[in-house]
Amino acid sequence: MLNIARQFYYILAEQFDADPFLIFTLRGRNKEQVIEALRSERAAAQPGDQTSSEVVQPVVATLKLEDHIATSGKRVLQSILRLVNRTASGR
């Protein structure tokens, strides 16, 4: 049963590689319908249209290398100490 499912998806993937619009065909739409819908959506959206009047500014985090090294170093040291303790206790 597993081999049959694997073969089915392999063949289906090959078909999608050959024709990416096949997925829309399986959903009941052909290539022309999909392209026309995309064109009408693009035409309806005017350049500069915003879905919100609020402009969101990106947040830029400043990371210092020293902070990263200190945090990573602590984690590495803790892992080494746990390993040493396990080895010493015979686990």
Secondary structure, DSSP 8 states (H G I E B T S, - for coil): -HHHHHHHHHHHHHHHHH-TTHHHHHTT--HHHHHHHHHHHHHHS-TT--SSSS----------HHHHHHHHHHHHHHHHHHHHHHHHHT-
